């Protein structure tokens, strides 16, 4: 892949040569994509936003086209492997990725959270009688598995989505003070450097969001490209005092989940946590006046995060699928009765494909076994209790009762993990 630099870097590499000639070459090139979105760049030296408006544009360099191809090829592999998994394994694998994704998007914003409380939220997404932290957050992310997206046509739709996703997570002092969005100044940075200066008034925010809404509802752009550019511009607008990043990444993930696949989508934030400083730096570079509104390398960075996530997904899918086949063969060798085989096979799927929990709730297991076998609830319960007495499974939670495989089971089948 060829080397391609920011215009800011290009100007340093070619002293005495006007950078405007290179900008014009890029901006007016045949393969350049221009977007109906403009920014007011930041004067880095003066730490102020300048009035000049620069339209965002992307040059279709080799890296860009290659990465789009790789993403789609990887997605096809992911879908093929997922299609070979039994249902419990498929769902547990998604939950495992989902917990990492939610933890990752929180970590990026320095929002304190634990995998334990996120797992609890996932367990309670359909529990209308109990409220736990991140419950709404987890529910909306879980919907990505089914390709669900929220249609955004009006400004109020953005606020409704914000309130739903971040329910109970925003301090009262940080809630919007305008009709829908913030109506005050926000500066992001420290005492030395300004990272972002957003618009001051809700009227200005509304105008930019109207442009953003029009853009995301256009069909003329590649959907992956549109997701990347929309992600940048939403964070640029920064319509809320708090929660912009989490909402922006959710919007990105839900769209990628529908247009690419859910597993690629929920591996995004986890990858960013490995390179958080770089992620923020990439936003800053687009706003730097010396880069003239070019978004090429920002988009390429997001595409690389997606590819990295896909490699992680594919690696785990292949390994866990091979181990599950090994377990299945071993269980067949032990000649268990069919329903006991199915019980242990379900426990094995959860154990292998969910690294955070790996347990199965009794009620869920009984319901599943009864849907595949003509067998009474009492007989399933007795079989579960007998397996625990044998030491092959153990109770890990009392209410609701949950159990998982033991080391004795792993030793019995010769599995060393």
C-alpha positions in Angstrom: 0.0 0.0 0.0 1.3 3.4 -0.9 2.3 6.0 1.6 0.0 9.0 1.8 0.4 11.9 4.2 -1.7 14.6 5.8 -1.5 17.9 4.0 0.0 19.3 7.2 2.8 16.8 7.0 3.1 17.3 3.2 3.9 21.0 3.8 6.8 20.1 6.0 8.2 17.5 3.6 8.1 20.0 0.7 9.4 23.3 2.1 9.2 26.2 -0.3 6.4 24.5 -2.3 2.9 25.9 -1.7 0.7 23.3 -0.1 -2.3 24.8 -1.9 -1.2 23.2 -5.2 -1.3 19.7 -3.5 -4.6 20.6 -1.9 -6.1 21.6 -5.2 -4.7 18.4 -6.8 -6.4 16.3 -4.1 -9.6 18.2 -3.8 -10.2 18.4 -7.6 -9.0 14.9 -8.5 -11.3 12.6 -10.5 -11.5 10.1 -7.6 -12.2 12.6 -4.9 -15.4 12.3 -3.0 -16.8 15.6 -1.6 -19.3 15.6 1.2 -22.2 18.1 1.8 -20.7 18.7 5.3 -18.4 21.6 6.2 -16.3 22.4 9.3 -14.8 25.6 10.8 -11.2 24.4 11.4 -9.1 25.3 14.4 -6.1 27.6 14.3 -3.8 25.4 16.4 -1.4 28.2 17.3 -4.1 30.6 18.5 -6.4 27.8 19.8 -9.4 29.4 18.2 -11.9 28.2 15.6 -11.6 30.3 12.4 -14.7 31.5 10.4 -13.6 29.9 7.1 -15.7 26.9 6.2 -14.0 23.9 4.7 -16.0 21.1 3.0 -15.0 17.6 4.0 -13.5 15.5 1.2 -11.9 12.1 0.7 -9.3 10.9 -1.8 -9.9 7.3 -2.9 -6.3 6.1 -2.4 -5.3 2.5 -2.6 -5.5 1.9 1.2 -9.1 3.1 1.2 -10.3 0.7 -1.5 -8.2 -2.2 -0.3 -9.6 -1.9 3.3 -13.2 -1.8 2.1 -12.6 -5.0 0.1 -10.9 -6.6 3.1 -13.8 -5.7 5.4 -16.4 -7.2 3.1 -14.3 -10.4 2.6 -13.8 -10.8 6.3 -17.5 -10.2 6.9 -18.3 -13.0 4.5 -16.0 -15.3 6.5 -17.5 -14.3 9.8 -21.1 -14.9 8.5 -20.1 -18.3 7.2 -18.5 -19.4 10.5 -21.4 -18.0 12.5 -23.8 -19.9 10.3 -22.0 -23.2 11.3 -22.4 -22.6 15.1 -25.3 -24.0 17.1 -27.7 -21.3 18.5 -26.4 -21.2 22.1 -22.8 -20.8 21.0 -23.8 -18.0 18.5 -25.7 -16.0 21.1 -23.0 -16.5 23.8 -20.3 -15.4 21.4 -22.2 -12.2 20.5 -22.8 -11.5 24.3 -19.0 -11.9 24.9 -18.2 -9.4 22.2 -21.0 -7.1 23.4 -19.7 -6.9 26.9 -16.2 -6.0 25.6 -17.8 -3.4 23.3 -19.8 -1.7 26.1 -16.8 -1.8 28.4 -14.6 -0.4 25.6 -16.9 2.5 24.7 -17.1 3.4 28.4 -13.3 3.2 28.9 -12.7 5.5 25.9 -14.7 8.2 27.8 -13.2 7.3 31.2 -16.6 6.2 32.4 -16.1 3.8 35.3 -17.7 0.4 34.6 -17.0 -3.3 35.3 -17.5 -6.3 33.2 -19.6 -7.7 36.1 -22.1 -4.9 36.1 -22.3 -4.9 32.2 -22.9 -8.7 32.3 -25.7 -8.1 34.8 -27.2 -5.5 32.5 -27.1 -8.0 29.6 -28.8 -10.6 31.8 -31.6 -8.1 32.7 -32.3 -6.5 29.3 -35.8 -8.0 29.2 -36.5 -7.8 32.9 -39.1 -5.0 33.2 -39.4 -5.5 37.0 -35.8 -4.7 37.8 -33.6 -1.8 36.9 -29.8 -2.1 36.8 -27.0 0.1 35.6 -26.4 0.0 31.8 -29.7 -1.9 31.2 -31.0 0.3 28.5 -27.5 0.7 27.1 -27.1 -3.1 26.9 -30.6 -3.6 25.4 -30.0 -1.2 22.5 -26.6 -2.7 21.8 -28.1 -6.2 21.9 -30.6 -5.1 19.2 -27.6 -4.8 16.8 -27.5 -8.6 16.6 -30.9 -8.4 14.8 -29.8 -5.6 12.5 -32.0 -3.1 14.2 -31.3 0.6 13.6 -33.2 3.7 14.7 -34.4 5.8 11.9 -33.3 9.4 12.4 -35.3 11.9 10.4 -35.8 14.8 12.7 -33.8 16.6 15.4 -36.0 15.2 18.2 -35.2 11.7 17.1 -31.5 12.3 18.1 -32.6 13.5 21.6 -34.9 10.5 22.0 -32.1 8.1 21.2 -29.7 9.9 23.5 -32.2 9.7 26.4 -32.8 6.0 25.8 -29.2 5.0 25.4 -27.8 6.9 28.3 -30.7 6.6 30.7 -29.4 7.3 34.2 -25.8 7.8 33.1 -25.7 11.6 32.6 -25.4 13.9 35.7 -28.2 16.3 36.0 -25.7 19.2 35.7 -24.6 17.8 32.3 -28.1 17.4 30.8 -28.9 19.6 27.8 -30.1 23.1 28.7 -31.6 23.9 25.3 -34.9 22.6 23.9 -33.2 19.4 22.6 -29.5 20.0 22.9 -26.9 22.0 24.8 -27.1 25.8 24.5 -23.7 26.7 25.9 -20.0 26.6 25.2 -17.9 23.5 25.4 -14.1 23.3 25.2 -12.4 20.0 25.2 -8.8 19.8 26.2 -6.5 20.8 29.0 -4.7 24.0 30.2 -2.1 23.6 27.4 -4.0 22.4 24.4 -7.5 22.7 23.0 -8.7 19.5 21.4 -12.1 20.7 20.3 -14.1 23.9 20.2 -17.8 23.4 19.4 -20.6 25.7 18.5 -21.9 27.8 21.3 -25.6 28.0 20.7 -28.4 25.4 20.1 -29.4 27.2 16.9 -26.0 26.6 15.4 -26.0 23.0 16.6 -29.5 22.5 15.1 -28.3 23.8 11.7 -25.3 21.4 11.7 -27.4 18.5 12.8 -29.9 19.1 10.1 -27.1 18.8 7.6 -25.9 15.7 9.3 -29.4 14.1 9.1 -29.7 14.9 5.4 -26.3 13.3 4.9 -27.0 10.0 6.8 -30.2 9.6 4.8 -28.5 9.8 1.4 -28.0 6.6 -0.5 -25.3 7.9 -2.9 -22.3 6.9 -0.7 -20.8 3.6 0.2 -22.5 2.7 3.5 -19.2 2.0 5.3 -17.8 5.3 4.1 -21.0 7.1 5.1 -20.8 5.6 8.6 -17.2 6.8 9.1 -17.9 10.4 7.9 -21.1 10.6 9.9 -19.2 9.4 13.0 -16.7 12.2 12.6 -19.2 14.9 11.9 -21.5 14.0 14.9 -18.5 14.2 17.2 -17.5 17.5 15.6 -21.0 19.0 16.3 -20.8 17.7 19.9 -24.5 18.4 20.6 -24.5 17.4 24.2 -22.4 18.3 27.3 -21.7 14.6 28.0 -22.3 11.3 26.2 -21.4 12.4 22.7 -18.8 9.8 22.2 -20.9 6.9 23.5 -23.9 7.9 21.4 -21.7 8.5 18.3 -20.1 5.1 18.6 -23.4 3.4 19.1 -24.8 5.1 16.0 -21.7 3.9 14.1 -22.0 0.3 15.4 -25.7 0.0 14.8 -25.3 1.1 11.2 -22.3 -1.2 10.6 -24.2 -4.0 12.2 -26.9 -3.6 9.6 -24.8 -2.9 6.5 -21.8 -5.2 7.3 -22.6 -7.7 10.1 -23.3 -7.5 13.9 -20.0 -9.1 15.0 -17.9 -6.6 13.1 -19.9 -3.9 14.6 -19.5 -4.9 18.2 -15.7 -5.3 18.0 -15.2 -1.6 17.2 -14.8 0.2 20.5 -12.7 -2.6 22.0 -10.1 -2.1 19.3 -10.1 1.7 19.9 -9.3 1.2 23.6 -6.0 -0.3 22.5 -5.2 3.0 20.7 -7.3 5.6 22.5 -4.8 8.5 22.2 -4.5 7.9 18.4 -8.3 7.9 18.0 -8.6 11.3 19.6 -5.6 12.6 17.6 -7.3 11.5 14.4 -10.3 13.8 15.2 -7.9 16.7 15.9 -6.1 16.3 12.6 -9.3 16.7 10.5 -10.0 20.0 12.3 -6.5 21.3 11.9 -6.7 24.2 9.4 -3.5 23.0 7.7 -5.3 19.8 6.6 -8.0 21.8 4.6 -11.0 19.6 5.6 -9.5 16.3 4.3 -10.9 13.3 6.0 -9.1 10.6 4.0 -6.8 9.3 6.8 -9.4 9.6 9.5 -11.7 7.3 7.5 -8.8 4.9 6.8 -8.1 4.7 10.5 -11.7 3.8 11.3 -11.5 1.1 8.6 -8.4 -0.3 10.2 -10.1 -0.5 13.6 -12.9 -2.5 11.9 -10.4 -4.8 10.2 -8.5 -5.3 13.5 -11.8 -6.2 15.2 -12.7 -8.6 12.4 -9.3 -10.4 12.8 -10.0 -10.8 16.5 -13.5 -12.1 15.8 -12.3 -14.6 13.2 -9.4 -15.8 15.3 -11.7 -16.5 18.3 -14.4 -18.0 16.1 -12.1 -20.5 14.4 -10.4 -21.6 17.7 -13.7 -21.9 19.7 -15.4 -23.7 16.8 -12.6 -26.3 16.6 -12.7 -26.8 20.4 -16.5 -27.2 20.3 -16.2 -29.9 17.7 -13.7 -31.7 19.8 -16.0 -31.5 22.9 -19.0 -32.7 20.8 -16.9 -35.7 19.6 -15.8 -36.6 23.1 -19.4 -36.4 24.4 -20.5 -38.7 21.6 -17.8 -41.2 22.7 -19.2 -41.3 26.3 -22.6 -42.5 24.9 -24.8 -40.2 27.1 -28.6 -40.5 26.6 -29.6 -37.9 24.0 -31.1 -35.3 26.4 -28.1 -35.5 28.8 -25.8 -35.1 25.8 -27.7 -32.0 24.8 -27.6 -30.6 28.3 -23.8 -30.9 28.5 -23.4 -29.6 24.9 -25.3 -26.5 25.8 -23.1 -26.0 28.9 -20.1 -26.5 26.7 -21.2 -23.8 24.2 -21.8 -21.2 26.9 -18.5 -22.1 28.6 -16.4 -21.8 25.4 -18.1 -18.8 23.8 -18.6 -16.5 26.8 -15.4 -15.8 28.6 -17.0 -13.5 31.1 -19.6 -15.9 32.5 -19.9 -19.2 30.7 -22.9 -20.3 32.8 -26.4 -21.3 31.9 -29.6 -20.4 33.7 -31.7 -23.4 34.7 -34.9 -22.0 33.3 -33.3 -21.2 30.0 -31.7 -24.6 29.7 -34.9 -26.5 30.6 -36.9 -24.5 28.1 -34.3 -25.2 25.4 -34.1 -28.9 26.1 -37.9 -29.3 26.1 -38.1 -27.5 22.7 -35.8 -30.2 21.3 -36.9 -33.3 23.2 -40.2 -34.7 24.2 -39.3 -34.8 27.9 -40.8 -33.5 31.2 -39.5 -30.6 33.2 -39.0 -32.9 36.1 -36.7 -35.3 34.1 -34.6 -32.4 32.9 -34.2 -31.0 36.4 -33.3 -34.4 37.7 -30.6 -34.8 35.0 -29.1 -31.4 35.8 -29.0 -32.3 39.5 -27.4 -35.7 38.7 -24.7 -34.0 36.6 -23.9 -31.7 39.5 -23.7 -34.6 41.9 -21.3 -36.2 39.5 -19.2 -33.0 39.6 -19.4 -32.2 35.9 -21.3 -28.9 36.5 -21.5 -26.6 39.5 -23.9 -23.9 40.7 -22.4 -20.4 40.4 -25.5 -18.3 41.2 -28.6 -19.0 43.4 -31.3 -16.6 42.1 -31.9 -17.2 39.3 -30.0 -20.5 39.5 -27.1 -20.7 37.1 -24.5 -23.5 36.6 -21.4 -24.0 34.5 -18.9 -26.7 33.6 -16.3 -27.8 36.1 -12.6 -28.6 35.7 -13.6 -32.2 36.4 -15.6 -32.2 33.2 -12.7 -30.6 31.3 -10.3 -33.3 32.6 -12.8 -36.0 31.8 -12.9 -35.1 28.1 -9.1 -34.2 28.0 -9.6 -30.5 27.3 -6.8 -28.3 28.6 -7.8 -24.6 28.3 
